[in-house]
Amino acid sequence: MRWIGYQRLERPTAAVERSIKGLLFDCRMCGQCILSSTGMSCPMNCPKNLRNGPCGGVRANGNCEVRPEMKCVWVDAFAGSARIPGGTEALRQVQHAVDRRLQGRSSWLRAVRQRLGETP
């Protein structure tokens, strides 16, 4: 990867990631994916972009207060985390605020660089 260059890999990797995660998880490509910590439910689909749990306006039927026709992202996250080993513990971790500079960039490439001990 270093030989090819991360800048050259960014565009094709992000395109593949957008296609796959968009289809499977309705991913918004925030560049800081936390799907594994939210029961495979993308919190960026929340109209309020809440990354650490639901707001106080979840309706009794589990729908969103902003978009009443939409199921609350966090209701799905709690249900999904119960099906993943270690999912409920991961759900309790506090997530950092979204860095909007990473919007549209590949979180896969970012994760690989972190595992290799490089600063993305």
C-alpha positions as CSV (number, residue, x, y, z in Angstrom):
1,M,0.0,0.0,0.0
2,R,2.8,2.4,0.8
3,W,4.4,1.6,-2.6
4,I,1.3,2.4,-4.5
5,G,0.5,5.4,-2.3
6,Y,-2.5,6.0,-0.1
7,Q,-3.6,9.0,-2.1
8,R,-3.9,6.8,-5.2
9,L,-5.8,4.1,-3.3
10,E,-8.3,6.5,-1.7
11,R,-10.6,7.1,-4.6
12,P,-11.1,3.4,-5.8
13,T,-11.2,2.1,-2.2
14,A,-13.8,4.7,-1.2
15,A,-15.9,3.8,-4.3
16,V,-16.0,0.1,-3.5
17,E,-16.7,0.9,0.2
18,R,-19.5,3.3,-0.7
19,S,-21.1,0.6,-2.9
20,I,-20.9,-2.3,-0.5
21,K,-21.7,-0.5,2.7
22,G,-24.3,1.7,1.1
23,L,-26.2,-1.3,-0.1
24,L,-25.8,-3.3,3.1
25,F,-26.0,-0.7,5.8
26,D,-27.2,2.5,4.1
27,C,-23.8,4.0,4.9
28,R,-23.3,7.8,4.7
29,M,-19.5,7.6,4.2
30,C,-18.5,9.7,7.2
31,G,-15.0,8.4,7.1
32,Q,-15.1,7.2,10.7
33,C,-17.2,4.1,10.5
34,I,-18.5,2.7,13.8
35,L,-20.9,0.1,12.4
36,S,-19.4,-2.6,14.5
37,S,-20.0,-0.5,17.6
38,T,-23.7,0.2,16.7
39,G,-25.1,-3.2,15.9
40,M,-24.4,-2.6,12.2
41,S,-26.8,0.4,12.1
42,C,-25.2,3.6,10.6
43,P,-25.8,6.4,13.2
44,M,-25.2,9.0,10.5
45,N,-28.7,8.2,9.2
46,C,-30.0,9.8,12.3
47,P,-31.4,13.2,11.3
48,K,-29.6,14.7,14.3
49,N,-26.4,12.8,13.5
50,L,-26.2,11.4,17.1
51,R,-23.4,8.9,17.5
52,N,-23.8,8.0,21.2
53,G,-27.4,7.0,21.6
54,P,-30.9,8.1,21.0
55,C,-32.2,11.6,21.7
56,G,-35.1,12.1,24.1
57,G,-37.6,12.1,21.3
58,V,-37.9,8.5,20.3
59,R,-41.6,7.8,19.9
60,A,-43.4,5.0,21.7
61,N,-43.5,2.9,18.5
62,G,-39.7,3.2,18.1
63,N,-39.9,5.8,15.3
64,C,-37.9,9.0,15.0
65,E,-39.3,12.3,16.3
66,V,-37.9,14.3,13.3
67,R,-39.0,11.8,10.7
68,P,-42.0,9.9,12.1
69,E,-42.1,7.4,9.3
70,M,-38.5,6.3,10.0
71,K,-37.5,3.8,12.6
72,C,-35.0,5.3,15.1
73,V,-31.5,4.4,14.1
74,W,-30.7,3.6,17.8
75,V,-33.7,1.2,18.2
76,D,-32.1,-0.8,15.3
77,A,-28.6,-0.4,16.9
78,F,-29.8,-1.8,20.2
79,A,-31.5,-4.7,18.5
80,G,-28.4,-5.4,16.2
81,S,-25.9,-5.2,19.0
82,A,-27.8,-7.9,20.9
83,R,-27.1,-10.3,18.0
84,I,-23.3,-9.5,17.8
85,P,-20.9,-11.1,20.4
86,G,-19.6,-8.2,22.5
87,G,-22.1,-5.8,20.8
88,T,-23.7,-4.5,23.9
89,E,-20.3,-3.7,25.4
90,A,-19.3,-1.9,22.2
91,L,-22.5,0.1,22.2
92,R,-21.5,1.5,25.6
93,Q,-18.3,3.0,24.3
94,V,-18.4,6.8,23.9
95,Q,-17.8,7.8,20.3
96,H,-15.9,11.0,19.3
97,A,-17.6,13.7,17.3
98,V,-17.5,13.4,13.6
99,D,-14.6,15.0,11.8
100,R,-16.4,16.4,8.7
101,R,-13.0,16.7,6.9
102,L,-13.1,12.9,6.5
103,Q,-16.6,12.9,4.8
104,G,-16.6,10.7,1.7
105,R,-13.2,9.2,2.5
106,S,-12.6,5.5,3.0
107,S,-12.7,4.3,6.6
108,W,-11.4,0.9,5.4
109,L,-8.2,2.5,4.2
110,R,-8.0,4.5,7.4
111,A,-8.4,1.3,9.6
112,V,-5.6,-0.5,7.6
113,R,-3.3,2.4,8.2
114,Q,-4.0,2.4,11.9
115,R,-3.3,-1.3,12.2
116,L,0.0,-0.8,10.4
117,G,0.8,1.8,13.0
118,E,0.7,4.8,10.6
119,T,-1.1,8.0,11.3
120,P,-3.8,8.6,8.6
